[in-house]
Amino acid sequence: MARCPHKLSIPSRTSQLARVRRAVASWAAEAGLSSEEASALQCAVDEACANAIEHGYGGKPNGTVDVEAKLKADVLVVTVRHHGKPFDPKQHQLAALTDIRSQRRKHGYGLHLIHKLVDDVRFKASGHTSEVRLTKRRDGTANGD
Amino acid sequence: MSNFSVSFRHRGDVCVLDLTGELDAHTAAEFEAALQKCVTEGECKIVVQGKDLQYISSAGLGVFMAFVEMAREGGGDIKIAGLQPRVFTVFDLLGFPLLFDIVETEDEAVARFNGTSENTSADTSEDPA
């Protein structure tokens, strides 16, 4: 990744999610992730940004979501930050996926999807800033190395 | 500008929804409105043609989930056809193939409304890895 880290700030509007996905795809390609790895990371970042917009800012469009990508050895780390309602994972017991499905719930799949798509997920809240750090391992085959 | 569209057509008594583009937290409302229209008008045999669907997030999956029981209670189902591998992967990771009839072709999905292989069993399976 020649220009590292990459940063993108978007207004807290879901219409901006496609822009985030384009940026992540570009960063992932530059970092040498395979197409499958890039797609997985793209979706995980999309979910994290959607959560920031819908839960962090309650859907209000006047907030900012910051997305930053750093390449570290064989992993690409993408951090999503917002400055809305703090998210403390200790206060949110993740409902079992089987329960969510059996209840035919419309919501509740995003965090499960994030955990399945990337290799590591870390949450951090400090003051008015909440962040989720998503780590995707590069398998080293995308560039034949 | 929306990068998603949904259009309707009919094959006999089956309503086919053609999805194009990217279904995410922004565009899910458009898909929700389309499924709501089908169910409200009593058209509960629904095939979602996904060959031109480039992307789906959990918001899009949630819309499928919100309407599947309504369709089944109305004597139909929501069957899904033609998904591209990267889109199917998202369905698969969340175990949606346990609940939905997901097939390769639209013809197969339409044929299944003629009395065979409806996947309406209780979801008691383990989560996928």
Interface residues (C-beta under 8 A of the other chain):
Chain A: R13 T14 S15 L17 A18 R21 E36 S39 A40 C43 D46 E47 A50 I53 E54 A96 L97 T98 R101 S102 R104 R105 K106 H107 Y109 G110 H112 L113 K116 L117
Chain B: N3 E22 D24 A25 H26 Y55 S57 S58 A59 L61 G62 V63 M65 A66 V68 E69 R86 T89 V90 L93 L94 G95 F96 L98 L99 A122 D123 T124 S125 E126 D127
